[in-house]
Amino acid sequence: RSRASARRAISGFGQAGPYRERPGYDQIVQGMSGLMWLTGTTESAPLRIGIPIGDLLAGYFCAMGILLALVERQRSGRGQHVTTSLLEAMVGSLSFQAAGYLNTGKVPPPVGNHHPQTAPMGVYRAQDGFLNLAVGNDDMYRRLCDVLGVPELGADPRFAKNLERVEHRQALDVVIVERLSTRTVAEWIDTLNAAGVACGPIYTLDEVFADPQVRQFGLVHEQTHDTFGPVKVVGLPVGLSRTPATVRTPAPPPGTHTREVLGRVGYPAAEIDALAQAGVIEVTK
């Protein structure tokens, strides 16, 4: 193979170590990374994130690694092997939760929909449903108190500063929930945003794709698939000013480009045929 190529490998648990031969699935690494524990509550079992977050993160990190290898190749002229795993990607994404544990030795408890270090920041029930509040600083908290009609809580020593609000979260939430119950989600979203208080609705997927801001992104593309006919897909969520991304073709069937890709990285045709005959790879044309 070309010494200047950047080859990559994604596995469940890495290329070395005691678990390297284990089958890896997103469900498994969500639990082993601690994410499910952090996502649950003290009343619930550990909770799985609703998308294959480990699969996605491993792909993103691998793409970043390939780009790093290509940049380095410009200096050295040499390629290298880029590896990551589902478990590495998940543990590497634990952010402040990992930093807190590593530097204090304290295992963070599950807090569900609440932010462990900021309050009020979480899910709250209004008159007709749920909304998210994300009160990120003391000034915003005082604006929230004014909008809720309880300005005196802005100066209450139990809640005036974020550390105190986190400590007395339950007492504060009682008041917030009582006030939010008087109006609908839509009414609160308009009123709170107008006052500069960060908030948002909690959508079902039909509501997501009907939202005017989401529609403005132009993320939904329709393609004609050889097997399934017309299909809609979500496009690239990144904007490029000179070369905007487009979805040109639907996903090909497995093996469509295997021969082409392996040929480009140096595999001779006879070796590709042998790999296909042995069932190592799938080649459809």
BAFI-3210 file (N, C-alpha, C; in Angstrom, 3 decimals, decimal comma, padded with zeros to 6 digits):
// residues 285
n [1|2|3|4|5|6|7|8|9|10|11|12|13|14|15|16|17|18|19|20|21|22|23|24|25|26|27|28|29|30|31|32|33|34|35|36|37|38|39|40|41|42|43|44|45|46|47|48|49|50|51|52|53|54|55|56|57|58|59|60|61|62|63|64|65|66|67|68|69|70|71|72|73|74|75|76|77|78|79|80|81|82|83|84|85|86|87|88|89|90|91|92|93|94|95|96|97|98|99|100|101|102|103|104|105|106|107|108|109|110|111|112|113|114|115|116|117|118|119|120|121|122|123|124|125|126|127|128|129|130|131|132|133|134|135|136|137|138|139|140|141|142|143|144|145|146|147|148|149|150|151|152|153|154|155|156|157|158|159|160|161|162|163|164|165|166|167|168|169|170|171|172|173|174|175|176|177|178|179|180|181|182|183|184|185|186|187|188|189|190|191|192|193|194|195|196|197|198|199|200|201|202|203|204|205|206|207|208|209|210|211|212|213|214|215|216|217|218|219|220|221|222|223|224|225|226|227|228|229|230|231|232|233|234|235|236|237|238|239|240|241|242|243|244|245|246|247|248|249|250|251|252|253|254|255|256|257|258|259|260|261|262|263|264|265|266|267|268|269|270|271|272|273|274|275|276|277|278|279|280|281|282|283|284|285]
n.u [000,834|000,317|002,812|002,154|-000,476|-003,426|-004,733|-007,617|-009,266|-012,088|-013,270|-015,039|-013,804|-011,147|-007,738|-006,021|-005,612|-007,698|-010,321|-010,349|-011,208|-013,885|-017,326|-018,640|-021,160|-023,233|-025,140|-023,907|-021,515|-022,520|-023,352|-020,920|-019,291|-020,206|-022,117|-024,861|-025,415|-025,047|-027,091|-029,458|-031,819|-032,082|-034,351|-034,896|-033,974|-030,667|-030,382|-030,663|-029,262|-031,194|-030,268|-027,725|-025,222|-022,561|-021,664|-021,843|-020,105|-017,647|-017,261|-017,051|-014,732|-012,868|-012,861|-011,785|-009,259|-008,230|-008,057|-006,128|-003,966|-003,593|-002,837|-000,419|000,966|001,590|003,876|005,650|005,455|004,613|002,306|-000,095|-001,566|-004,812|-006,728|-009,650|-012,193|-015,488|-015,781|-013,581|-014,268|-016,614|-015,828|-013,955|-015,593|-016,809|-016,437|-016,909|-017,855|-016,137|-013,778|-014,408|-014,664|-012,071|-010,442|-011,403|-012,201|-014,785|-017,725|-019,994|-023,466|-026,458|-028,454|-030,513|-032,634|-031,700|-029,111|-025,985|-024,409|-025,510|-028,279|-031,547|-031,694|-033,030|-035,739|-039,081|-042,527|-045,192|-048,436|-049,568|-047,710|-044,187|-041,156|-037,820|-035,625|-032,786|-030,979|-028,327|-026,757|-026,433|-027,680|-029,519|-031,088|-032,349|-033,882|-035,591|-037,008|-038,398|-040,058|-041,586|-043,061|-042,164|-040,252|-038,933|-037,550|-035,228|-033,392|-033,302|-031,380|-031,003|-031,060|-029,761|-027,207|-025,521|-024,333|-025,734|-028,284|-028,078|-027,656|-030,084|-031,957|-034,355|-036,242|-036,398|-037,353|-039,954|-041,330|-040,901|-042,181|-044,801|-045,406|-045,008|-047,083|-049,273|-049,534|-049,363|-046,980|-046,158|-046,797|-045,079|-042,586|-042,451|-042,635|-040,489|-038,220|-038,366|-037,640|-035,017|-034,355|-033,062|-034,662|-036,713|-038,907|-039,862|-039,641|-041,523|-040,605|-042,054|-042,716|-040,188|-039,284|-041,138|-040,618|-039,893|-037,249|-035,658|-036,496|-035,465|-032,784|-032,620|-032,180|-033,380|-033,401|-034,513|-034,185|-033,805|-033,838|-032,303|-033,424|-035,477|-036,931|-038,322|-036,762|-036,298|-033,702|-031,470|-029,365|-025,952|-025,041|-023,512|-022,339|-020,845|-019,258|-018,256|-018,371|-020,969|-022,483|-024,005|-026,485|-025,901|-026,336|-028,232|-027,599|-025,427|-025,921|-024,501|-021,107|-020,922|-018,894|-016,610|-014,552|-013,503|-012,568|-010,665|-008,898|-007,895|-006,308|-004,265|-004,627|-004,247|-006,172|-006,467|-006,078|-008,216|-010,309|-009,785|-010,217|-012,928|-013,976|-013,353|-015,114|-014,440|-014,768|-017,427|-018,480|-020,254|-020,192]
n.v [-001,196|002,344|004,354|006,861|006,979|007,541|005,510|004,168|002,953|001,877|000,585|-001,377|-001,406|-000,712|-001,230|-002,633|-004,099|-005,617|-005,943|-005,968|-007,867|-008,059|-007,838|-004,716|-002,417|000,484|000,682|-000,819|000,589|003,023|002,440|001,517|003,732|005,430|007,242|006,548|006,278|008,907|010,132|009,169|009,298|009,639|008,284|006,671|003,950|003,671|005,668|005,455|007,412|008,786|008,443|006,825|007,664|007,014|005,658|007,764|009,734|008,370|008,174|010,924|011,674|010,013|011,029|013,556|012,730|011,654|013,984|015,366|013,628|013,954|016,635|016,492|014,872|016,597|017,768|015,686|013,848|011,288|008,628|007,404|005,256|005,652|005,444|004,814|004,191|003,100|003,182|004,778|007,201|007,884|008,072|010,074|012,205|013,001|015,383|018,065|016,451|014,241|015,637|016,742|014,429|013,262|015,124|015,494|013,089|012,480|010,770|011,741|012,248|010,930|013,290|013,562|015,520|017,928|020,414|019,667|021,630|024,122|026,251|027,720|025,121|023,092|020,755|021,780|021,830|023,353|024,880|023,319|021,439|020,646|022,553|023,757|025,368|027,458|028,967|030,781|032,575|034,980|037,464|036,795|035,093|036,877|038,291|036,243|035,880|038,305|038,078|035,865|036,938|037,051|038,885|039,239|036,918|037,178|038,456|036,860|035,243|032,485|031,941|033,866|033,670|031,447|029,087|028,850|028,512|026,020|024,437|024,784|023,842|022,287|023,669|026,077|025,161|024,401|026,834|027,833|025,901|026,182|028,795|028,590|026,929|028,447|029,360|028,692|026,641|027,884|030,562|031,131|030,704|032,817|035,046|034,714|034,593|037,135|038,601|037,984|035,552|032,398|029,800|027,087|025,087|021,607|019,373|016,995|014,838|015,542|018,145|019,259|019,280|020,930|023,376|026,832|027,806|025,503|024,712|026,807|026,175|024,363|021,586|019,183|016,857|015,465|012,412|009,989|006,678|003,651|001,270|001,881|003,975|007,323|009,068|010,814|012,651|013,797|016,508|017,844|019,407|021,798|024,934|026,174|028,861|029,403|026,986|025,488|022,676|019,861|017,304|014,833|012,225|009,308|007,050|004,440|000,902|-001,630|-002,383|-001,277|000,544|-000,735|-002,060|000,050|001,835|000,283|-000,225|002,336|002,753|001,029|-001,768|-004,630|-005,891|-008,682|-009,367|-008,076|-009,536|-012,005|-011,448|-010,867|-013,349|-014,839|-013,858|-011,723|-009,083|-007,188|-007,054|-005,513|-004,832]
n.w [000,000|-000,409|001,092|001,776|002,417|004,419|006,604|008,209|011,182|012,928|015,884|018,376|020,920|020,657|019,390|020,970|024,276|026,912|025,982|023,237|021,381|021,692|020,601|019,613|020,382|020,131|022,218|024,242|024,801|025,608|028,158|029,348|029,231|031,154|030,482|030,412|033,105|034,024|032,645|033,629|036,420|040,019|040,646|038,492|036,265|034,740|031,769|028,262|025,638|022,973|020,356|018,284|019,773|020,389|018,076|016,246|017,347|017,285|014,532|013,881|015,356|014,147|011,547|012,105|012,954|010,574|009,016|010,522|010,116|007,379|007,250|008,670|006,918|004,858|005,774|006,431|004,383|004,713|005,389|007,852|010,367|011,427|014,275|016,229|018,702|019,683|022,472|023,294|022,045|023,381|026,114|025,815|025,401|027,705|028,975|031,257|033,276|033,456|034,048|036,544|038,162|037,900|039,119|041,668|042,704|043,290|042,545|040,160|040,720|039,115|037,419|035,701|033,747|034,642|034,798|036,210|037,413|037,203|037,812|037,524|035,241|033,072|032,504|032,504|033,479|031,827|031,318|029,262|028,503|028,139|028,642|028,030|030,252|030,462|032,391|032,517|034,004|036,723|036,235|034,231|035,708|037,483|035,646|034,855|037,260|037,375|035,088|035,807|037,798|040,410|041,670|044,077|044,620|043,242|044,847|047,036|049,452|049,273|046,607|045,093|043,958|041,670|042,806|045,209|044,188|042,938|045,199|046,540|044,751|044,582|046,181|044,773|042,314|042,921|043,082|040,477|038,849|039,751|038,885|036,103|035,414|034,895|032,304|028,728|026,904|024,481|024,998|027,144|025,910|024,052|025,802|027,631|025,939|024,838|027,032|027,265|028,416|028,279|026,641|025,433|023,350|023,743|021,386|019,397|016,632|014,322|014,882|015,022|012,293|011,213|012,251|011,785|011,930|011,665|009,131|007,652|007,487|005,431|005,442|004,687|002,126|-000,952|-002,608|-005,269|-004,824|-005,938|-005,058|-003,167|-004,174|-004,117|-001,518|001,563|003,058|005,659|005,261|005,166|008,143|008,092|007,084|004,150|002,756|000,134|-001,209|-000,981|000,601|-000,982|-001,495|-003,561|-004,496|-003,507|-000,711|-001,650|-002,429|-000,238|-000,934|-003,457|-004,214|-003,441|-004,911|-006,423|-004,410|-002,973|-005,036|-005,483|-003,227|-003,604|-003,789|-005,778|-008,584|-008,587|-005,903|-004,706|-005,849|-004,658|-001,944|-002,039|-002,864|-000,642|001,159|002,714|001,945|000,399|-002,875|-005,340|-007,937]
ca.u [000,000|001,073|003,318|001,610|-001,912|-003,914|-005,710|-008,334|-009,989|-012,977|-013,690|-015,821|-013,020|-009,756|-006,876|-005,272|-006,321|-008,405|-011,631|-010,195|-011,900|-015,323|-018,188|-018,983|-022,367|-023,483|-025,844|-022,962|-020,557|-023,227|-023,290|-019,551|-018,667|-020,790|-023,113|-026,209|-025,547|-025,202|-028,328|-030,608|-032,134|-032,024|-035,573|-035,025|-032,807|-029,857|-031,136|-029,938|-029,500|-032,117|-029,612|-026,480|-024,258|-021,212|-021,354|-021,651|-018,896|-016,479|-017,082|-016,561|-013,345|-012,034|-012,706|-010,821|-007,942|-007,784|-007,648|-004,842|-002,939|-003,337|-002,060|000,938|001,596|002,140|005,210|006,539|005,325|004,324|000,982|-000,127|-002,793|-005,671|-007,652|-010,444|-013,177|-016,710|-015,570|-012,700|-015,002|-017,574|-015,108|-013,338|-016,615|-017,470|-016,366|-016,711|-018,151|-014,885|-012,819|-014,780|-014,310|-010,625|-009,750|-011,929|-012,471|-016,205|-018,533|-021,167|-024,736|-027,334|-029,353|-031,581|-032,741|-031,117|-027,667|-025,455|-023,658|-026,194|-029,716|-032,363|-031,402|-033,610|-037,065|-040,148|-043,867|-046,080|-049,856|-049,962|-046,583|-042,876|-040,192|-036,483|-035,049|-031,326|-030,637|-026,899|-026,016|-027,258|-028,523|-030,640|-031,969|-033,196|-034,883|-036,585|-037,864|-039,295|-041,060|-042,477|-043,843|-041,629|-038,969|-038,268|-036,648|-033,953|-032,484|-033,351|-030,023|-030,945|-031,077|-029,187|-026,038|-025,723|-024,001|-026,852|-029,436|-027,852|-027,848|-031,504|-032,667|-035,709|-037,114|-036,602|-038,171|-041,358|-041,878|-040,886|-043,233|-046,100|-045,620|-045,119|-048,348|-050,356|-049,595|-048,970|-045,582|-045,928|-046,817|-043,839|-041,448|-042,434|-042,393|-039,148|-037,223|-038,419|-036,946|-033,627|-034,185|-032,900|-035,674|-037,126|-039,867|-039,364|-040,391|-041,539|-039,898|-042,860|-042,590|-038,830|-039,144|-042,075|-040,161|-039,379|-035,786|-035,113|-036,776|-034,569|-031,489|-032,644|-031,483|-034,064|-033,202|-035,198|-033,412|-034,428|-032,988|-032,533|-034,237|-036,608|-037,628|-038,085|-036,441|-035,850|-032,553|-030,963|-028,099|-024,814|-025,382|-022,388|-022,412|-019,599|-019,646|-017,928|-018,683|-022,015|-022,659|-025,233|-026,656|-025,973|-026,862|-028,594|-026,602|-025,368|-025,973|-023,189|-020,205|-020,949|-017,627|-015,505|-013,450|-012,918|-011,837|-009,481|-007,957|-007,251|-005,299|-003,149|-004,893|-004,387|-007,476|-006,489|-006,232|-009,601|-011,131|-009,566|-010,899|-014,367|-014,293|-013,226|-016,163|-013,898|-015,389|-018,568|-018,322|-021,491|-019,961]
ca.v [000,000|003,592|004,808|008,192|006,904|007,642|004,438|004,351|001,806|002,132|-000,663|-001,155|-001,210|-000,384|-002,200|-003,357|-004,131|-006,870|-006,039|-005,672|-008,855|-008,062|-007,075|-003,417|-001,741|001,756|000,431|-001,311|001,615|004,059|002,036|001,393|005,060|006,215|008,193|006,151|006,595|010,352|010,568|008,752|010,037|008,791|007,486|005,825|003,180|004,428|005,962|005,503|008,520|008,306|008,226|006,061|008,733|006,462|005,441|009,059|010,383|007,659|008,608|012,304|011,712|009,378|012,006|014,547|012,106|011,575|015,330|015,631|012,840|014,563|017,857|016,086|014,311|017,688|018,065|014,521|013,031|009,916|008,340|006,722|004,529|006,433|004,537|005,197|003,164|003,643|003,479|005,949|008,401|008,227|008,537|011,337|013,250|013,187|016,817|018,513|015,370|013,514|016,521|016,838|013,193|013,029|016,085|015,482|011,729|012,332|010,237|012,601|011,522|011,223|014,420|013,581|016,659|019,123|020,592|019,412|022,747|025,388|026,218|026,635|024,685|021,772|020,600|022,236|021,671|024,505|024,530|022,331|020,614|020,868|023,424|023,829|026,623|027,414|030,245|030,574|033,514|035,602|038,499|036,129|034,590|037,979|038,553|035,176|036,179|039,396|037,568|034,952|037,688|036,852|039,604|039,136|035,769|037,568|038,865|035,867|034,702|031,076|031,801|035,028|033,238|030,127|028,008|028,706|027,968|024,579|023,817|024,850|023,658|021,765|024,741|027,022|024,532|024,430|028,137|027,946|025,047|026,789|029,957|028,172|026,220|029,398|029,737|027,629|026,617|028,909|031,879|031,305|030,816|034,191|036,012|034,536|035,008|038,596|039,147|037,550|034,343|031,288|028,758|026,502|023,989|020,237|018,965|015,703|015,015|016,279|019,560|019,681|019,567|022,003|024,628|027,730|027,919|024,282|024,759|027,780|025,542|023,593|020,330|018,007|016,678|014,293|011,702|008,788|005,521|002,572|000,214|002,364|005,076|008,633|009,063|012,089|012,489|015,013|016,877|018,221|020,560|022,731|025,880|026,565|030,083|029,353|025,677|024,897|021,233|019,364|015,851|014,563|010,888|008,574|006,079|003,278|-000,402|-002,079|-002,997|-000,629|001,201|-001,430|-002,298|001,343|002,400|-000,530|000,012|003,638|002,714|000,168|-003,199|-005,114|-006,483|-010,098|-009,456|-007,688|-010,697|-013,046|-011,021|-011,015|-014,775|-015,345|-013,266|-010,662|-007,840|-007,345|-006,330|-005,682|-004,623]
ca.w [000,000|-000,445|002,390|002,047|002,654|005,799|006,768|009,466|011,727|014,059|016,520|019,578|022,137|020,393|018,730|021,995|025,548|027,209|025,332|021,815|020,550|021,984|019,692|020,194|019,920|020,802|023,477|025,240|025,222|026,369|029,557|029,850|029,298|032,237|029,989|030,817|034,532|034,161|032,003|034,421|037,639|041,208|040,695|037,307|035,853|033,782|030,554|026,994|024,722|021,952|019,070|018,490|019,973|020,321|016,664|015,599|017,846|016,772|013,150|013,867|015,812|013,136|010,466|012,585|012,939|009,182|008,611|011,176|009,437|006,075|007,489|009,023|005,720|004,066|006,286|006,457|003,191|005,110|005,910|009,137|010,676|012,324|014,955|017,391|019,045|020,267|023,888|023,382|021,655|024,423|027,304|025,454|025,293|028,999|029,249|032,638|034,219|033,656|034,716|037,942|038,871|037,906|039,973|043,039|043,149|043,609|041,450|040,020|040,736|037,983|037,673|034,716|032,841|035,236|034,682|037,555|037,972|036,930|038,100|036,981|033,883|032,957|031,909|033,399|032,935|031,737|031,371|028,258|028,064|028,747|027,993|028,614|030,729|030,589|033,019|032,601|034,852|037,766|035,635|033,568|036,761|037,965|034,606|034,977|038,411|036,995|034,151|036,531|038,781|041,766|041,672|045,376|044,631|042,660|045,926|048,107|049,622|048,885|045,156|044,410|043,206|041,086|043,736|046,143|043,458|042,783|046,513|046,905|043,491|044,758|046,672|043,676|041,280|043,345|042,693|039,018|038,291|040,077|038,027|034,705|035,201|034,631|030,891|027,803|026,481|023,455|025,640|027,907|024,988|023,545|026,880|028,184|024,956|024,731|028,201|027,265|029,224|027,346|026,811|024,170|023,450|023,610|020,207|018,731|015,366|013,349|015,229|014,648|010,873|010,866|012,857|010,742|011,969|011,082|007,696|007,043|007,244|004,194|005,710|004,147|000,686|-001,501|-003,617|-005,808|-004,535|-006,899|-004,451|-002,379|-004,828|-003,490|-000,095|002,113|003,944|006,286|004,653|005,997|008,983|008,104|005,982|003,495|002,047|-001,289|-001,792|-000,138|000,460|-001,586|-001,501|-004,995|-004,762|-002,289|-000,249|-002,542|-001,759|000,249|-001,898|-004,767|-004,535|-002,782|-005,847|-006,776|-003,273|-002,707|-006,123|-005,306|-002,163|-003,961|-003,880|-007,153|-008,880|-008,192|-004,450|-004,420|-006,196|-003,652|-000,722|-002,267|-002,887|000,726|001,977|003,562|001,480|-000,496|-004,131|-006,097|-009,365]
c.u [000,871|001,508|002,756|000,121|-002,222|-005,027|-006,361|-009,029|-010,818|-013,429|-014,547|-014,973|-011,537|-008,970|-006,059|-006,098|-007,174|-009,736|-011,544|-010,947|-013,411|-016,111|-018,634|-020,218|-022,574|-024,149|-024,873|-022,055|-021,247|-023,209|-021,881|-018,844|-019,162|-021,903|-024,520|-026,453|-025,803|-026,544|-029,561|-030,877|-032,021|-033,258|-035,663|-033,850|-031,922|-030,588|-030,222|-030,276|-030,280|-031,558|-028,326|-025,284|-022,821|-020,771|-021,030|-020,348|-017,638|-016,207|-016,524|-015,088|-012,406|-011,810|-011,715|-009,403|-007,374|-007,311|-006,311|-003,711|-002,595|-002,537|-000,611|001,680|002,192|003,558|006,161|006,536|004,959|002,890|001,061|-001,492|-003,575|-006,678|-008,459|-011,415|-014,406|-016,476|-014,652|-013,466|-015,962|-016,879|-014,458|-014,306|-017,314|-017,281|-016,143|-017,026|-016,898|-013,878|-013,126|-014,389|-012,794|-009,894|-010,263|-012,107|-013,921|-016,964|-019,780|-022,448|-025,524|-028,285|-030,421|-031,532|-032,187|-029,622|-027,055|-024,792|-024,333|-027,675|-030,285|-031,999|-031,890|-034,977|-038,124|-041,496|-044,606|-047,523|-050,204|-048,808|-045,295|-042,058|-038,859|-036,182|-033,542|-030,853|-029,156|-026,115|-026,985|-028,158|-029,743|-031,615|-032,885|-034,249|-035,972|-037,540|-038,859|-040,411|-042,056|-043,329|-043,408|-040,281|-038,221|-037,308|-035,294|-032,928|-032,490|-031,972|-029,904|-030,716|-030,293|-027,990|-026,217|-025,412|-025,122|-028,077|-029,285|-028,118|-029,319|-032,401|-034,117|-036,671|-037,402|-037,518|-039,647|-042,015|-041,955|-042,014|-044,608|-046,396|-045,805|-046,449|-049,490|-050,507|-049,099|-047,483|-045,301|-045,903|-045,530|-042,630|-041,336|-042,033|-040,967|-038,065|-037,202|-037,685|-035,481|-033,343|-034,153|-033,899|-036,004|-038,124|-039,161|-040,225|-040,456|-040,944|-040,731|-042,785|-041,207|-038,792|-040,175|-041,614|-039,540|-037,866|-035,128|-035,330|-035,831|-033,204|-031,449|-031,981|-032,105|-033,907|-033,946|-034,368|-034,237|-033,453|-033,331|-033,465|-035,534|-037,390|-037,344|-037,838|-035,994|-034,729|-032,192|-029,569|-027,041|-025,144|-024,217|-022,517|-021,029|-019,908|-019,378|-018,379|-019,749|-022,224|-023,991|-025,280|-026,895|-026,607|-027,299|-027,482|-026,602|-025,528|-024,583|-022,376|-020,120|-019,580|-016,420|-014,304|-012,734|-012,047|-010,565|-008,440|-007,206|-006,161|-004,261|-003,405|-004,985|-005,718|-007,560|-006,687|-007,646|-010,534|-011,000|-010,266|-012,410|-014,774|-014,222|-014,293|-015,687|-014,532|-016,580|-018,358|-019,568|-021,326|-018,476]
c.v [001,250|004,003|006,170|008,160|007,048|006,620|004,560|003,065|002,262|000,779|-000,340|-000,727|-000,963|-001,538|-003,033|-003,371|-005,369|-007,027|-005,932|-006,643|-008,848|-007,355|-005,780|-002,815|-000,471|001,557|000,028|-000,195|002,799|003,723|002,039|002,737|005,888|007,137|007,831|006,444|008,083|010,832|010,178|009,688|009,089|007,900|006,481|004,870|004,079|004,558|006,064|006,788|007,998|008,161|007,444|006,999|008,226|006,212|006,764|009,713|009,688|008,047|010,013|012,369|011,068|010,327|013,096|013,987|011,996|012,939|015,712|014,882|013,438|015,852|017,502|015,542|015,394|018,040|016,883|013,725|011,592|009,780|007,701|006,089|005,316|005,482|005,280|004,060|003,838|004,045|004,683|007,230|008,844|008,761|009,886|012,492|013,537|014,584|017,108|017,427|014,545|014,365|016,635|015,607|013,031|013,947|016,127|014,079|011,479|011,844|011,095|011,788|011,800|012,360|014,552|014,792|017,949|019,191|020,440|020,614|024,102|025,232|027,642|026,357|023,257|021,821|020,966|022,104|023,001|023,999|023,377|021,449|021,025|021,871|023,326|025,243|026,436|028,769|030,194|031,542|034,219|036,700|037,882|035,572|035,691|038,357|037,485|035,465|037,286|038,892|036,660|035,665|037,469|037,573|039,484|037,949|036,092|037,962|037,894|035,223|033,222|030,903|032,877|034,662|031,789|028,994|027,763|028,127|026,464|023,860|023,750|024,660|023,230|022,850|025,753|026,436|024,512|025,729|028,247|027,135|025,646|027,963|029,548|027,498|027,145|029,752|028,583|027,717|027,738|030,306|032,133|031,456|032,240|035,174|035,919|034,963|036,518|039,269|038,728|036,378|033,143|030,176|028,190|025,389|022,649|019,563|017,452|015,919|015,729|017,776|020,097|020,135|020,566|023,357|025,540|027,882|026,692|024,278|025,717|027,176|024,786|022,231|019,116|017,977|015,421|013,723|010,529|007,632|004,388|001,503|000,742|003,495|006,400|008,493|010,455|011,823|013,841|015,292|017,277|019,467|021,522|023,631|026,226|027,731|030,000|028,063|024,981|023,421|020,911|017,848|015,454|013,221|010,246|007,611|004,863|001,981|-000,809|-002,739|-002,314|-000,077|000,488|-001,595|-000,989|001,890|001,601|-000,370|001,315|003,613|001,616|-001,317|-003,614|-005,840|-007,932|-010,250|-009,065|-008,853|-011,789|-012,704|-011,190|-012,485|-015,392|-014,783|-012,174|-009,323|-008,179|-006,466|-006,581|-005,399|-004,543]
c.w [000,000|000,951|002,751|002,336|004,138|005,955|008,135|009,876|012,918|014,600|017,730|020,756|021,884|019,804|019,714|023,276|025,708|026,484|023,809|020,908|020,772|020,879|020,365|019,556|020,737|022,160|024,583|025,728|025,883|027,855|030,112|029,969|030,475|031,798|030,443|032,289|034,712|033,631|032,804|035,585|038,826|041,313|039,551|037,202|034,994|032,450|029,343|026,247|023,525|020,556|019,322|018,641|019,908|018,890|015,978|016,040|017,339|015,324|013,055|014,272|014,793|011,958|010,861|012,553|011,535|008,692|009,245|010,478|008,079|006,214|007,815|007,809|004,823|004,507|006,138|005,164|003,478|005,620|007,285|009,348|011,720|012,959|016,010|017,664|019,633|021,717|024,075|023,096|022,749|025,669|027,025|025,348|026,620|029,584|030,733|033,660|034,501|034,411|036,206|038,730|038,992|038,875|041,409|043,593|043,490|042,376|041,306|040,021|039,461|038,335|036,591|033,815|033,415|034,942|036,071|038,209|037,791|037,217|038,001|035,525|033,752|032,310|032,938|032,686|032,962|031,704|030,441|027,784|028,747|027,943|028,710|029,068|030,839|031,095|033,377|033,456|035,795|037,214|034,957|034,598|037,277|036,927|034,630|036,122|038,084|036,089|034,866|037,574|040,210|041,885|042,990|045,445|044,008|043,698|047,094|048,262|049,283|047,390|044,410|043,538|042,752|042,054|044,733|045,431|043,241|044,103|046,892|045,677|043,700|045,229|045,575|042,617|041,652|042,897|041,174|038,397|038,562|039,158|036,568|034,407|034,818|033,162|030,030|027,469|025,492|024,062|026,416|026,999|024,465|024,634|027,410|027,200|024,786|025,884|028,266|028,167|028,273|027,651|025,444|024,386|023,370|022,550|020,036|017,338|014,311|013,617|014,879|013,194|010,361|011,389|011,795|010,757|011,357|009,574|006,977|006,725|005,916|004,322|005,025|002,628|000,242|-002,641|-004,143|-005,652|-005,494|-006,356|-003,859|-003,045|-004,144|-001,987|000,315|003,109|004,537|005,742|005,663|006,810|009,166|006,888|005,453|002,561|000,545|-001,958|-000,953|-000,454|-000,196|-001,420|-002,946|-005,321|-003,457|-001,908|-001,171|-001,762|-001,293|-000,860|-003,240|-005,157|-003,927|-003,708|-006,193|-005,644|-002,994|-003,806|-005,963|-004,238|-002,396|-004,027|-005,354|-007,343|-008,416|-006,687|-004,031|-004,708|-005,136|-002,345|-000,860|-002,231|-001,493|001,654|002,905|003,224|000,602|-001,710|-004,965|-007,570|-009,636]
res [r|s|r|a|s|a|r|r|a|i|s|g|f|g|q|a|g|p|y|r|e|r|p|g|y|d|q|i|v|q|g|m|s|g|l|m|w|l|t|g|t|t|e|s|a|p|l|r|i|g|i|p|i|g|d|l|l|a|g|y|f|c|a|m|g|i|l|l|a|l|v|e|r|q|r|s|g|r|g|q|h|v|t|t|s|l|l|e|a|m|v|g|s|l|s|f|q|a|a|g|y|l|n|t|g|k|v|p|p|p|v|g|n|h|h|p|q|t|a|p|m|g|v|y|r|a|q|d|g|f|l|n|l|a|v|g|n|d|d|m|y|r|r|l|c|d|v|l|g|v|p|e|l|g|a|d|p|r|f|a|k|n|l|e|r|v|e|h|r|q|a|l|d|v|v|i|v|e|r|l|s|t|r|t|v|a|e|w|i|d|t|l|n|a|a|g|v|a|c|g|p|i|y|t|l|d|e|v|f|a|d|p|q|v|r|q|f|g|l|v|h|e|q|t|h|d|t|f|g|p|v|k|v|v|g|l|p|v|g|l|s|r|t|p|a|t|v|r|t|p|a|p|p|p|g|t|h|t|r|e|v|l|g|r|v|g|y|p|a|a|e|i|d|a|l|a|q|a|g|v|i|e|v|t|k]
***
